[in-house]
């Protein structure tokens, strides 16, 4: 079966487990460390939304120095696969072999889980596009741009893109068109702000040079 056929069939499948349940289950199953490959395997075809939240959340809630560089590259790979319409996440070997120690993973889950629960109380299947491919493609394109912003060393350009990725993930995970739309709008705002920051930086450099 082709990727396109599988993707078209997905709206007919049962709704995936709620993201909060997936995160807790992963935390309970983790040993001393869990590799990204094991994480993807455990999630199967539900891997996009949870992984997007896991990699975006440290840039919003934990403020770990250098986290945007560490989490941005996996997000770029995941978003690109959304754009391509893959049914599940595939990671190249150098990323799949990377591991997260249980303490750090638990810290991420502990920080994210209360917020995910609050969102889930507000999110529900509604206003979802007729084509799942359209929704995935739009979310993937926006997440790809946001992940690129997070990966690049641009001061003060991590938080809004990360929140946008989380909103897009919640929209995908809950089949909620409102959250998906909110994530897309925030991605647009983030793009404008990042362009403004880059323009201001370029203008400052030109002023110093001239």
NORBEL-V336464 format. One record per residue. PHI is phi in whole degrees, -180 to 180 (999 if undefined). PSI is psi in degrees with one decimal (* if undefined). BURIAL is + if it has 24 or more other C-alpha atoms within 12 Angstrom, else -. Layout:
# NORBEL-V336464
phi = <PHI | PHI>
psi = <PSI | PSI>
burial = <BURIAL | BURIAL>
This chain:
# NORBEL-V336464
phi = <999 | -78 | -61 | -65 | -63 | -65 | -65 | -66 | -79 | -62 | -61 | -86 | -80 | -64 | -61 | -68 | -58 | -64 | -60 | -60 | -67 | -63 | -63 | -65 | -63 | -66 | -64 | -70 | -83 | -67 | -95 | -64 | -152 | -130 | -79 | -64 | -64 | -66 | -64 | -64 | -63 | -67 | -87 | 57 | -83 | -106 | -81 | -62 | -61 | -61 | -67 | -62 | -67 | -60 | -84 | -87 | -58 | -58 | -80 | -110 | -105 | -105 | 52 | -82 | -57 | 78 | -66 | -65 | -69 | -72 | -90 | -66 | -63 | -59 | -64 | -62 | -64 | -65 | -64 | -61 | -71 | -63 | -61 | -78 | 80 | -67 | -75 | -154 | -76 | -122 | -115 | -63 | -54 | -68 | -88 | -61 | -80 | -68 | -122 | -118 | -68 | -61 | -62 | -69 | -63 | -63 | -65 | -63 | -62 | -62 | -75 | -85 | -55 | -60 | -71 | -63 | -60 | -64 | -66 | -63 | -69 | -96 | -90 | -163 | -62 | -165 | 47 | -82 | -57 | -61 | -105 | -66 | -62 | -64 | -62 | -63 | -63 | -65 | -64 | -65 | -62 | -65 | -65 | -64 | -65 | -64 | -64 | -65 | -60 | -67 | -74 | -75 | -78 | -106 | -59 | 62 | -116 | -103 | -64 | -62 | -60 | -66 | -63 | -60 | -62 | -64 | -64 | -62 | -65 | -66 | -62 | -66 | -68 | -103 | 56 | -110 | -67 | -68 | -67 | -62 | -64 | -60 | -64 | -67 | -65 | -67 | -63 | -65 | -62 | -61 | -63 | -61 | -66 | -65 | -61 | -65 | -62 | -64 | -64 | -65 | -64 | -64 | -65 | -65 | -66 | -63 | -64 | -70 | -73 | -86>
psi = <135.7 | 163.7 | -38.2 | -43.6 | -41.6 | -41.4 | -40.0 | -28.6 | -16.7 | -37.8 | -19.4 | -11.6 | 163.3 | 149.3 | 139.7 | 163.1 | 150.1 | 146.7 | -38.9 | -39.2 | -41.0 | -44.4 | -44.2 | -40.3 | -40.5 | -40.1 | -40.3 | -30.7 | -18.8 | 140.2 | -139.9 | -34.2 | 152.5 | 128.2 | 158.5 | -32.7 | -41.6 | -35.9 | -45.0 | -42.6 | -38.4 | -29.6 | -21.2 | -129.8 | 6.0 | 23.0 | -23.2 | -58.2 | -50.0 | -41.8 | -36.8 | -41.9 | -44.8 | -40.9 | -23.1 | -32.7 | -41.3 | -25.3 | -8.4 | -45.0 | -27.9 | -25.0 | 50.1 | 124.7 | 131.4 | 4.9 | -30.7 | -35.9 | -38.9 | -40.9 | -20.2 | -42.2 | -48.7 | -37.4 | -37.9 | -44.5 | -43.8 | -45.2 | -40.3 | -37.5 | -31.2 | -43.9 | -38.7 | -9.0 | 25.8 | 145.2 | -20.6 | 164.4 | 136.3 | 133.7 | 138.1 | 159.4 | -41.4 | -26.2 | -38.7 | -33.0 | -17.0 | 141.9 | 157.8 | 126.0 | 152.5 | -37.9 | -43.5 | -41.0 | -42.7 | -35.7 | -41.7 | -46.9 | -43.0 | -37.5 | -36.4 | -37.0 | -46.9 | -37.4 | -38.3 | -41.6 | -42.6 | -42.0 | -41.3 | -28.6 | -25.8 | -24.2 | 147.1 | 159.9 | 115.7 | 151.3 | 34.2 | 137.6 | 148.8 | -33.1 | 122.2 | -31.7 | -38.3 | -45.6 | -46.7 | -42.9 | -43.9 | -45.5 | -40.3 | -43.7 | -45.8 | -43.9 | -33.8 | -43.8 | -44.2 | -41.0 | -36.1 | -42.6 | -42.0 | -33.3 | -35.1 | 147.2 | 68.3 | 115.9 | 138.7 | 24.0 | 22.3 | -40.9 | -54.2 | -44.5 | -38.2 | -42.2 | -39.9 | -44.6 | -41.2 | -42.5 | -40.9 | -41.7 | -41.7 | -37.0 | -44.1 | -44.3 | -34.4 | 0.9 | 43.5 | 110.7 | -27.4 | -44.9 | -37.9 | -45.3 | -41.7 | -41.5 | -38.6 | -41.3 | -41.7 | -33.4 | -39.9 | -44.4 | -43.7 | -40.2 | -43.8 | -44.8 | -41.5 | -42.2 | -39.3 | -41.7 | -44.4 | -40.1 | -42.1 | -40.4 | -42.8 | -39.7 | -38.5 | -39.6 | -42.2 | -37.1 | -39.8 | -35.2 | -39.4 | *>
burial = <- | - | - | - | - | - | + | - | - | + | + | - | - | - | - | + | - | + | + | + | - | + | + | + | - | + | + | - | - | + | - | - | - | + | + | + | + | + | + | + | - | + | + | - | + | + | + | + | + | + | + | + | + | + | + | + | + | + | + | + | + | + | - | - | - | - | + | + | + | + | + | + | + | + | + | + | + | + | + | + | + | + | + | + | + | + | + | + | + | + | + | - | - | - | + | - | - | - | + | + | - | - | - | - | + | + | - | + | + | + | + | + | + | - | + | + | - | - | + | + | - | - | + | - | + | - | - | + | - | - | - | + | + | + | + | + | + | + | + | + | + | + | + | + | + | + | + | + | + | + | + | + | - | + | - | - | + | + | + | + | + | + | + | + | + | + | + | + | + | + | + | + | + | + | + | + | + | + | + | + | + | + | + | + | + | + | + | + | - | + | + | - | + | + | - | - | - | - | - | - | - | - | - | - | - | - | - | - | - | ->
